[in-house]
Amino acid sequence: MPRPFDGSSPGPAPHGLDRRGLYGISVTAELTGVAPPNLRAYEAKGLIEPTRTEGGTRRYSEHDLHRIARISGLLDEGLNLRGIGYVLELEAETQRLRQEIEELRARLGRGAARGGSRDER
């Protein structure tokens, strides 16, 4: 069955997606094509972390929707939930390292623009 929410991408959710909990579990299930019990299972396994209202109601964000789409795609490729957890961790670490590299390149570029040497300390 095709999923109404086509947030499936080959990699992790785009950086900077809104993390405010906006959607209840029923709306999230409808948008993603993933049944509420499966959403609860993903949360129990630590794959998603919806916010909670004061009353304890789950609220899912745009970031969560993309993550759920990624989980669905990995399930379709034959991975189990434990394997998906590892993939998501590795993707997050890769994204963090790429951001760190970009920041270091920017700092090096600013140093070179001021006439500094990379060997300067």
Secondary structure, DSSP 4 states (H G I P E B T S, - for coil): ---S-----SSSPPTT---S--B-HHHHHHHHT--HHHHHHHHHTTS---EE-TT--EEB-HHHHHHHHHHHHHHHTT--HHHHHHHHHHHHHHHHHHHHHHHHHHHHHHHHHTT--TT--
